[in-house]
Amino acid sequence: MESKVLSTGIHYSSLPENYIRPVSERPRLSEVISCHDIPVIDLGCTDRTKTIQLIHHACRTFGFFQVINHGISVESTDRMFKIAEEFFHLPLDEKLKFYSDDPSKTMRLSTSFNVKKETVHNWRDYLRLHCHPLDKFVHDWPSVPPSFKDVVSTYCQEVRQLGFRLLEAVSESLGLEGDHIEKMLGDQGQHMAINYYPPCPQPDLTYGLPAHTDPNTITILLQDQEVAGLQVLKDGQWIAVNPHPNAFVVNIGDQLQTWQRVRVRVDPSRVGGLTGSRLLNPNPDSLNKRVSFSNPNPRRVDLNGLAG
């Protein structure tokens, strides 16, 4: 019987048929280049003007940047990686208690993207959690491993504060008051996707996630430090985003781009199928954590009549 998820402990020697993309939709990995110039911005820099200028440039030219000295400790991110790994290595029967293919659920373990509608699946499992307001959602989260709720709720609160710092900086980079975007968007929803990418036997035939833009305001991504799975399309070229030590990847979402039109850039991203042999990773399981902020009422995104 076929499992509902990929994280079964089985190591696949070939790709199941329902994960194989048509030839025209395959990732063409030989054409992906490694990129070393995606901006890395030091939020601990004492020169605020310089920081704002760098964020302005990154938003205009990439729509992506990485941040270091962001105020979230290595201990906190290490705990988050550890608890995520423990969750995905739970016995299958235990994990499947959290499984759902209903996208309206505020907490669910699932696989691919939308298994009900897809004809070809993506090579990933994920645990999706709504995180704000925390006291509304945390009681529905998994209670295994035992420290899951404590570790993840602390991490979510830390990343939420980082998110508001980033929105303030983006606002200033657009020549606005620091609190302009926050006031404009109102109370921001927050959700987390903990993505698990098992070793992929044929990464040239599939994706962890295909090309997409994020429909929210801003996404803060904690990448596996050993695997460069994230790819960004810039000027027609797919480039691999090499993980930077102790950095978060920040992705400008569609809501900000819609509001600002051409003043910020949103480039598609994707996640390639991950394999140890290609990426020289002795432990090719990959985890990342995406924490996203979105306006629960997207019609409020635009104050200048652009959204209708």
N, C-alpha and C positions, 0 to 999 in steps of 0.2 A: 504493500500500500504506500502510495506517495505521501511524503510528509508535507505538512502545511508550511514548514519553514526550512531554510537551508542549514541552520545551526543545529545539526543533528549529531555532530561528531564524525560524520562520514566524510572521507576525503575522496572527492570525485576524480576519476581518471580521465573522463571526457564530459563534455557539456551536455546536459539533458536537452532534448530537441526543443522544448518550449522556451529555452533561453537563447537559442541561436537566431541572431538577427539576419534579415535579408542582406544580400551582398551590398546593396546600395546604402544600407544603414549601419554598416560596421565601422568601428572606430579608426581604422587605418593607423595603427599605432606607430608605424615607421615614419609617419609624417608629423608626429607630435614632437615638439622641441622642448628642451629643458630651459626654463626661464630663471634668470638670476636678478632681474631688475624690477620685479613687482615690488612696489614701495614697502619698506619696513620702517614704520614710524615709531619713534621712542616717545611714549606718553609721559615719561619721566623727565623729559627735557625741560629745562628752566626757561628756555626762550619760547614763550607762548606764540609769538608772532610767527616764528619759524615753523612750529608744529602746525599751526593753522594753514600756512602756505603749503606745506607738504600734503596735508589732507585735501586742500583745494585741488592741487595738481593731480593727486591720486583719483579723486572723484571724477575729474574731467577726463582723464586719459585712460583709466583702467576700470573704474567702478568697483575695484577690489583693492585692498591693501592689507598689510599685516601690522599688528601692533605689539610692541614689547614694553616692559616696565609698566604694565597695565594695572597693577595693584592686586592681581589675583595670584596667590602664592603657588609655587611649584608643588607644595604639599597638597594643596586643594585640587589641582588638576591631576596629580598622581592618584589621589583618592578616587577621583571621578573615573579615571581610566580603569582602576582596579575594580571598582564596584560594577562598572559596565561589563568588564571581562567576566567577572564572577556570574553576573546575570545570564549572559549568553552561553555560559558553560554549565548552567543548571541542567539537571536531568530533563529530557524532552517533555515528559509528562507534566513536570512542574512548570516549565515555560509556557506550555500550551494552555494553561489556565488563564493566561492573559491575552490569548490570541483572539483577534477579531478582524474580519474584512470589511467592517462597517466604518467608513471614513468619518462619520459624525461623532464617534466615540472620543472622549477626551483623554482616555488612556487605553492604549492597545499595543500589543505586539503584532506585527504583520510582516509581510515580505514583499519585495519588489516595490511597486508604487500603488497601483489600483488593480488588484488581481481579478476583480469582477469584470473589468472592461478591457483588459489587455489581451492581446493574442500572443505577444512575446514578453516574457518576464525579465526583470532586472536582477542582477546577481547581488542581492543584499537582503538582509533582515533588518528590521528597525523596531525600536520601542519609542512610541510617541507619547509625550506627556504634556498636558496643559499645566502651566506653572503660575499663572496669575489670574486672580488673587490666590496665593498659595494655600491659604486655609480652606478655600473652596474645593481644591482639587487633590491635595496631598493624601487625604484619607483613602482615595481610590488607587493610589500607586501600589506597586508590589511591596510586600513585606519580606520578601526574600531577594537577595541575602538580607540578613537581619538589620544591617546598617544602611540599607538602600535609601530609605526615606530621609534619614538624617544627612547623609552625604550629599544626596542629590538636591535636597531643599537648600542646604547651605550654598552649594555651587550655583544654583539658580538665582539666589538672591545676590550673590557676588557679581554674576554676569549681568544681572539686571542693572545694577549700579554702573557697571562698565558701559552698558548700552546707553544710558542717559548721558554719561560723559562724552561718548562718541557723537550722539545726536547734537549735544551742545557744540562740540567742535565743528561738526559738519555745518550746523547753522551759522556759526561765526565765519566759516570759510566761504559762505554764500553772501557775506556782507550783512547778515541779519543779527538781531539780538540772540544771545546764547540760548535763551529759553523759548525761542520762536517756534521751532519745530515741535517741541514737547507740548506747548500750549495749543498749537494748531491741531495736533493729533488727538489730544485728550488722553484719557486713561488707556495706556497701551496694553493690549493682550500680549501674552508671552507663552511660547511653547518650545519644547525641546524634542529633537529627534536624535536618539542614540543609534547610529548606523553601524551595522556589523557586516563586513565584507569577508566571507570565507575565501580561502585560497581558490583561485579560479584556474581550472586546467587549460582553458583556451581563451585567454583574454582578448584575442583578436576577433572573437566572434560575438561579443556581448558587452554590456555596460554594467557597472554598479548602479549608475544613474545616467540616463541619456541627457542630451543638451536641454537646458532649461534656464529660465530666469526665476528668481524668487519673487512671489507676488506680494511680499510683505514690505515693511519699512526698512529693516536692517537685519542682517543675519551675522551672528558671531560664531565662528567655527573653530573648534579645537581639533586639530589634525593629529592622527597617529604620526609620531615623530620619525618613524622608520620607513614609511611608505608614501611616496608621492602619487596619490591616487587622484587628487583634484586637478582638473584641467580647465583652463579658461580660454575662450575664443576672443582673440584680439586681432583686429585688422585681417580677418580671414584665416588666421593661423591658430591652431590649438597648441597651447603651451602648458606644460606641467608646472604646477606650483610646488616648488620644493619646500618642505616643512622647515620653518626657522625655529631654532630652539626657544622654547617657552613663549611662543607667539600665538596669538589668535589671528585668524583670517577674518576680515570684515568685508561683507558683501552688501553693497547698496541695492535695495530692492525696488521693485516696480512702483511701489507707492510714492517713494521720494522722486523717482525719475519722472513719473506722470505729473507730479506737482511742479517740478522744476523744469519740465520739458528737456531742453538740451543742456541745462546747466550741470547736471550730473549724468554719468554714463552708466548704463547697465549692460554688461556683456554676458552672454550665455556661459554657463559652466556645465561640466559633466564629471562623472567619476568613472574611470576606466575599470575594467575587470582586473583584479589584483592578483599577481602571482609572484611567488618568492624568487623564481629563477630570473624573471625579467627585472625585478626591482632589487635584486641582491639582498633580500630580507630573509634571514634565517627563520623567522617566525611570521609567515605571510598573512595570518589573520589580521585584519585591519579594523580599527574602531575610530569613529569620530563622533563628535557631539555638536550638533547645530542648535543654537539657541536663537530663536527668531522673535522679533517684535513686530506687531502688526496692529493697525487700527481696526478695531472690531466693526466699525461702520465706515467702509472705504469711501463712501460718498463725501465724507468730511475731509478727505485728504487735501482737496484743492480749495483754497480760499479765494482764488482769482477767476473762478468761473470756468475752469478747464474740464472739470469732471462732469458737469451737467447735473 
